[in-house]
C-alpha cells in the first residue's frame, strides 16, 4: 500500500511539472482575424519579442504558403499585425505566429545594393533565408 501511495505522489508531481511547462512552450497564436482591414490579433506582445515594426509570418490555410505582415500595435501581452487584405482570409484562428529574424547575410546584401557597387553576390537573385528564419 505504501508503494502505491508513493507512486501516486510521484505521478502527481510529475503531472504538475509537465502541465506548468506546457504553457511556457507555446508560441504566439492568432486570437482574432479582421478580414476587412487585414488586422490580425495575436497573444504575443512585447514580452515575447513582438515589437512595433517587427515582421511576423503566419502559415496559410493550405499550409503551403506563409503570409507575412508587420506589427502595428504591441502591448505587454498582445499585438496587432497588419497583412494584405487578400491574404488575411487565408489565416485561421489559432494559427501560429512566427517572428521573422534577419540574418547578417541578408542585411549585408541589402547594404551592398544601396551603395551602387556591383558584386557577384548582388547579381544573384534575392531569396529569403531558409535557415533559422523564425524563432
Secondary structure, 3 states (H helix, E strand, C coil): CHHHHHHHHHHHHHHHHHHHHHHHHCCCEEEEEECCCCEEEECCCHHHCCCCCCEEEEECCCCCCEEEEEEEEECCCCEEEECCHHHHCCCCCCCEEEEECCCHHHHHHHHHHHHCCCCHHHHCCCCCCCCCCEC
